[in-house]
Amino acid sequence: MMVVIDTNILVSALWSRDGTPAKIISMVLTGAIIPCYDYRIICEYREVLGRPKFGFSQGEINSLIDWFESNGQSIIAEPTKRRFTDDSDKKFYEVAKQCEAILITENLKHFPKDSKIMSASEFLNKYSI
């Protein structure tokens, strides 16, 4: 199953290794789900995770992103004409639509209503093995 993972899920997963977002990332790392991404998403992951306020090591950031790039699906997404309150969210939506993936985010209000856009807990309730 293909998924697109919003940056807030990665931050939360690294912040709390026992939380729901960490379970999503564990599913990625075990191959239960396949992350879809494009260069814009990878750039945002690197920029946000590298912020000093989070205190994540460059090694753990690189390991996680390298895993996504090695085991995920790189996509070139068609632009959408939909308007977004925050244009930085648009790339996640475009990639999810392009690869027909589920978009996992904790910022549901930033995205259109869509059954394939869900929170980490909604995803786990529906798809947890």
Sine and cosine of phi, psi and omega as CSV:
sin_phi,cos_phi,sin_psi,cos_psi,sin_omega,cos_omega
0.00,0.00,0.71,-0.70,-0.02,-1.00
-1.00,-0.04,0.66,-0.76,0.05,-1.00
-0.68,-0.73,0.42,-0.91,0.19,-0.98
-0.90,-0.44,0.77,-0.63,-0.10,-1.00
-0.93,-0.36,0.88,-0.47,0.04,-1.00
-0.91,0.42,0.49,-0.87,-0.05,-1.00
-0.84,0.54,-0.57,0.82,-0.03,-1.00
-0.89,0.46,-0.46,0.89,0.06,-1.00
-0.94,0.35,-0.67,0.74,0.03,-1.00
-0.90,0.44,-0.71,0.71,0.01,-1.00
-0.85,0.52,-0.76,0.65,-0.02,-1.00
-0.89,0.46,-0.62,0.79,-0.01,-1.00
-0.91,0.41,-0.65,0.76,0.02,-1.00
-0.97,0.26,-0.49,0.87,-0.02,-1.00
-0.95,0.31,-0.69,0.72,-0.05,-1.00
-0.75,-0.66,0.97,-0.23,-0.10,-0.99
-0.94,0.35,-0.17,0.99,-0.02,-1.00
-0.95,-0.31,-0.02,1.00,-0.07,-1.00
-0.99,0.16,0.09,-1.00,0.00,-1.00
-0.86,0.51,-0.72,0.69,0.05,-1.00
-0.85,0.53,-0.59,0.81,0.03,-1.00
-0.90,0.44,-0.55,0.84,0.04,-1.00
-0.92,0.39,-0.57,0.82,0.07,-1.00
-0.90,0.44,-0.74,0.67,-0.01,-1.00
-0.90,0.43,-0.58,0.82,0.08,-1.00
-0.87,0.49,-0.63,0.78,0.05,-1.00
-0.91,0.42,-0.57,0.82,0.08,-1.00
-0.91,0.41,-0.75,0.66,-0.09,-1.00
-0.92,0.39,-0.43,0.90,0.04,-1.00
-1.00,-0.03,-0.06,1.00,0.02,-1.00
1.00,0.09,0.12,0.99,0.01,-1.00
-0.93,0.37,-0.51,0.86,0.09,-1.00
-0.73,-0.69,0.47,-0.88,-0.06,-1.00
-0.92,-0.40,0.85,-0.53,0.01,-1.00
-0.98,0.21,0.68,-0.74,0.14,-0.99
-0.97,-0.26,0.57,-0.82,-0.05,-1.00
-0.39,-0.92,0.23,-0.97,0.22,-0.98
-0.73,-0.68,0.03,-1.00,-0.08,-1.00
-0.87,0.49,-0.52,0.85,0.00,-1.00
-0.92,0.39,-0.63,0.77,0.02,-1.00
-0.92,0.39,-0.71,0.70,0.02,-1.00
-0.87,0.49,-0.67,0.75,0.04,-1.00
-0.88,0.48,-0.68,0.73,0.02,-1.00
-0.92,0.40,-0.67,0.74,0.05,-1.00
-0.81,0.58,-0.78,0.63,-0.04,-1.00
-0.87,0.49,-0.70,0.71,-0.05,-1.00
-0.92,0.40,-0.75,0.66,-0.06,-1.00
-0.94,0.35,-0.75,0.66,-0.02,-1.00
-0.90,0.44,-0.44,0.90,-0.01,-1.00
-0.99,0.13,-0.05,1.00,0.01,-1.00
-0.89,0.45,0.74,-0.68,-0.03,-1.00
-0.83,0.56,-0.52,0.85,-0.05,-1.00
-0.88,0.48,-0.40,0.92,0.01,-1.00
-1.00,0.09,-0.51,0.86,0.04,-1.00
0.95,0.31,0.34,0.94,0.05,-1.00
-0.97,0.26,0.62,-0.78,0.02,-1.00
-0.96,0.28,0.50,-0.87,0.03,-1.00
-0.88,0.48,-0.53,0.85,0.03,-1.00
-0.89,0.45,-0.72,0.70,0.00,-1.00
-0.94,0.34,-0.57,0.82,0.07,-1.00
-0.89,0.45,-0.77,0.64,-0.02,-1.00
-0.88,0.47,-0.66,0.75,-0.01,-1.00
-0.88,0.48,-0.71,0.71,-0.03,-1.00
-0.91,0.40,-0.74,0.67,-0.03,-1.00
-0.93,0.37,-0.62,0.78,0.07,-1.00
-0.87,0.50,-0.63,0.78,0.03,-1.00
-0.88,0.47,-0.71,0.70,0.03,-1.00
-0.85,0.53,-0.73,0.69,-0.05,-1.00
-0.93,0.36,-0.57,0.82,-0.03,-1.00
-0.98,0.19,-0.54,0.84,-0.14,-0.99
-0.90,-0.43,-0.09,1.00,0.00,-1.00
-0.99,-0.11,-0.16,-0.99,-0.02,-1.00
-0.90,-0.44,0.90,-0.43,0.07,-1.00
-0.98,0.18,0.73,-0.69,-0.11,-0.99
-0.81,-0.58,0.58,-0.81,0.24,-0.97
-0.95,-0.32,0.94,-0.33,-0.15,-0.99
-1.00,-0.07,0.56,-0.83,0.13,-0.99
-0.96,0.28,0.69,-0.72,0.05,-1.00
-0.91,0.41,0.55,-0.84,0.07,-1.00
-0.98,-0.20,0.48,-0.88,0.06,-1.00
-1.00,-0.01,-0.10,0.99,0.02,-1.00
-0.87,0.49,0.58,-0.82,0.06,-1.00
-1.00,-0.02,0.63,-0.78,0.04,-1.00
-0.83,-0.56,0.60,-0.80,0.07,-1.00
-0.87,0.50,-0.68,0.74,0.02,-1.00
-0.87,-0.50,0.96,-0.30,-0.05,-1.00
-0.87,0.50,-0.34,0.94,0.02,-1.00
-0.93,0.36,-0.28,0.96,0.06,-1.00
-0.99,0.13,-0.33,0.94,-0.11,-0.99
-0.86,0.52,-0.63,0.78,-0.05,-1.00
-0.87,0.50,-0.61,0.79,0.01,-1.00
-0.91,0.42,-0.68,0.74,0.03,-1.00
-0.90,0.44,-0.72,0.70,-0.02,-1.00
-0.88,0.47,-0.69,0.72,0.01,-1.00
-0.92,0.40,-0.68,0.73,0.01,-1.00
-0.87,0.49,-0.69,0.73,0.01,-1.00
-0.91,0.41,-0.66,0.75,-0.04,-1.00
-0.88,0.47,-0.67,0.75,-0.05,-1.00
-0.98,-0.22,0.19,0.98,0.03,-1.00
0.81,0.59,0.68,0.73,-0.05,-1.00
-0.98,-0.18,0.24,-0.97,0.14,-0.99
-1.00,0.07,0.73,-0.68,0.06,-1.00
-0.99,-0.11,0.85,-0.52,-0.01,-1.00
-0.96,-0.29,0.85,-0.52,-0.05,-1.00
-0.50,-0.87,0.39,-0.92,0.16,-0.99
-0.98,-0.18,0.04,1.00,0.02,-1.00
-0.94,-0.35,0.85,0.52,-0.05,-1.00
-0.84,0.54,-0.55,0.83,-0.04,-1.00
-0.93,0.37,-0.26,0.97,0.02,-1.00
-0.99,0.14,-0.16,0.99,-0.10,-0.99
-0.86,-0.52,0.35,-0.94,0.07,-1.00
-0.90,0.43,0.41,-0.91,0.11,-0.99
-0.91,0.41,0.81,-0.58,-0.07,-1.00
-0.31,-0.95,0.72,-0.69,-0.03,-1.00
-0.91,0.41,-0.26,0.97,0.01,-1.00
-0.99,-0.16,0.22,0.97,0.11,-0.99
-0.88,-0.48,0.88,-0.47,-0.09,-1.00
-0.53,-0.85,0.32,-0.95,0.07,-1.00
-0.97,0.26,0.22,-0.98,0.04,-1.00
-0.87,0.49,-0.68,0.74,-0.01,-1.00
-0.92,0.39,-0.63,0.78,0.07,-1.00
-0.88,0.47,-0.68,0.73,0.00,-1.00
-0.88,0.47,-0.75,0.66,-0.01,-1.00
-0.89,0.46,-0.64,0.77,0.04,-1.00
-0.88,0.47,-0.56,0.83,-0.06,-1.00
-1.00,0.02,-0.58,0.81,-0.17,-0.98
-0.85,-0.53,0.02,1.00,-0.03,-1.00
-0.89,0.46,0.66,-0.75,-0.06,-1.00
-1.00,0.08,0.00,0.00,0.00,0.00
